[in-house]
Amino acid sequence: MKFNLWLAEKLKKLGLTQRKLAEQAGVSPATVSRWLSGEFEPDLANLRKINQVLGVPERELFLQLGLVGKDFFTLDEGEVMIPVLGNSIPCGKPGGELEECIEGYEVFKRSLLPFPVSDSSLDGIRSYLIHAKGDSMQGDGIRNGDRVLFSPDLEARSGDIVIAYIEDEGFTIKRIFFQNSTVILQASNPAFPPIVVQPGIQEIRIIGKVIMHIGFH
């Protein structure tokens, strides 16, 4: 993701206007406008100002801009860096190409994870984070804005919570059930009816199996 798109998404999530960012970062509104248009990117001094205003970890900012590779950062013992995917994953991406959709990284304690995950120094299961949208899975404790950890390397079985792509509908987090050749995606909020995918009528792809979710409520 390019810096201007990343910045626009962060401002939207935080409810910050361009003018407010300019005021708090000590730059002109015109400068922020040029950042967002992609005309040019901020220098290191302004990057640190943006970091302070947005509350973004410095490592995420530097990784996002490609100023360093993720191996540049020294993690504490027992930590692992997990990639965060953007909310809009291109429709044609199979699980093996999710690296192209990474918008940042978050650091986790290995002790919080149920099994080893891949990073630069450990072979394991590939894992990614996305942010949940909506409240269709609130019965399972997954609420709007929660971080959802999933893996494309784990087999999804009937009854598992998955991230799926449905043709003409996009991406969704639901509990999956297989009934012969029919796939049912079930929300845990009764306000949302089940999605029934019939073979030959709609295409469905399972992007990954949900491992855990993290939220503060």
Order of alpha helices (4+ residues) and beta strands (2+ residues): alpha-alpha-alpha-alpha-alpha-beta-beta-beta-beta-beta-beta-beta-beta-beta
